[in-house]
């Protein structure tokens, strides 16, 4: 847990796309901000939330999000690319305060892929849809020549609504004095993918946490209707998500290392591989910022759920060093926990 | 125009995905119907329309469609993958009777792609969005290793609404006696891609027709509020679209070969290459079925638009041979015009 590979060096302009542009950290942000935001400039996109909130007709708001999934391997301990594609999109909607309702899926299939594998993925997606309470309502399939793809890439788009007391949440709403909560152990998805790819012996005990987070979010919002932000920490992990919240909210965030929930097997694997679980992807966890007065009540509500039993209050929002995240280490010191720079593990989602 | 490569032989069950599964014809339908429809079974999906119509709240309907684009080459005469991705999705919404409003885009980028090419594509997408009157509101980027993708694949998802007199149209609504109209010349997009790929000398005069079809659809619906069906004939072309309408509506369709609008350059290229323009993709054209009484009025309205000047009434809906399409040839005979079977041209969209 002590080694961080987040590089603080400035990142120059690239002529060609590199793997790090897909890592979910500073290079990814640079690509989006230099290529896509200028081209498509509009208010919704400029907010850089994980989901967009649209007004379709006066009074009718809908949450929309889209994600491409290129995870490798496509089957891994705890899940597969199909389950990940459904949960990733559902969780973006849920993190934004919405109830996930509908999903679409487009498949880019490499010639030669086993039809049986595709069927297994489709069944897994249906199961994940049922678990999340969403219907798959539209789809598309394309096929590319052998060697021009990698088995299957899946892009899912989700639609959500804000019934009753629900409202769009923003990563720009954290305030000094708030507390930071995580609903589960850190890095489970990223380390499971990494171990599966390396064929490491301990891979059987390292399982992805991939799951829909709707019930966790409902517990948080029921216990604390005034919750500030929620986000699922995928690419770039917990540390990158906190940096996004700190930057958007113009606040500082300080977390306490000993409070960070990490499974012992994950900690061991990270130690061995020189990885930091704070930068590894999760796929079934929420990072939430809540007012201090509600924090213990939210923690109890989340811990009462099967997927929330490892939840922990791990830090606080401060009014100094706006836009940055620091960690109080076990030895009493404090160090920066910057946004992930490049690409530690490619294709984790 | 006389050679058809649509194979009438039955298609067996495949263990592995072949390129033809992406061709948009019978093999594509087989893949969707054997793998995806059973897994995701629900009423919206079972309708197999190009777009789904959802009821988000009582009285609030939204049209949704999704499409993956893997066209090769990514830049071609008349357009590029970005323009195609915006127009393809907009046109699915428009074909279903909706007004296109919002779009999302997810990019799967191959390591090593030129950032300048990505910027050019993003600018082209923005221009197409402006032309179509839609905003791009959410996006995602992923990067895969060199040799695991092919420069860039783009998946777009579109949202549309049905303001005023608009209503969802269905391919199941054609009735005997109706007339069939096409708004432009056949096969322009498919032949432009094919020529560009082969590096043929005439490629400069063969331009894709890729464009948003919103104005064409508005002209049709204004002239004929009772229009039965509209669809943009992409993969599988005009012939496959007519077969989809014939099957869904349980009617026969007869078209007249000499009435089919085909550019002379396209006809020449097809003759040389042994292709039939009726099976080649369009990307800025609508096939519409309208009541006979309105047909001439619709034709005049469409022809008044710049993109509709080659529009033609090309056939009629009959109450015999339900589910099939026939063509009256120039020599007076009649032959079947079946659904595209396999894959004449891969990766045209």
Interface residues (C-beta under 8 A of the other chain):
Chain A: X14 X15 X16 X17 X18 X19 X20 X21 X22 X23 X28 X31 X32 X35 X36 X38 X39 X40 X42 X44 X45 X51 X52 X54 X56 X57 X60 X62 X64 X65 X66 X67 X68 X69 X70 X101 X102 X104 X105 X106 X107 X108 X109 X110 X111 X112 X113 X114 X115 X116 X118 X119 X122 X123 X125 X126 X129 X135 X136 X137 X138 X139 X140 X141 X142 X143 X144 X145 X147 X148 X149 X150 X153 X155 X157 X159 X161 X346 X347
Chain B: X14 X15 X16 X17 X18 X19 X20 X21 X22 X23 X28 X31 X32 X35 X36 X38 X39 X40 X42 X44 X45 X51 X52 X54 X56 X57 X60 X62 X64 X65 X66 X67 X68 X69 X70 X101 X102 X104 X105 X106 X107 X108 X109 X110 X111 X112 X113 X114 X115 X116 X118 X119 X122 X123 X125 X126 X129 X135 X136 X137 X138 X139 X140 X141 X142 X143 X144 X145 X147 X148 X149 X150 X153 X155 X157 X159 X161 X346 X347 X349
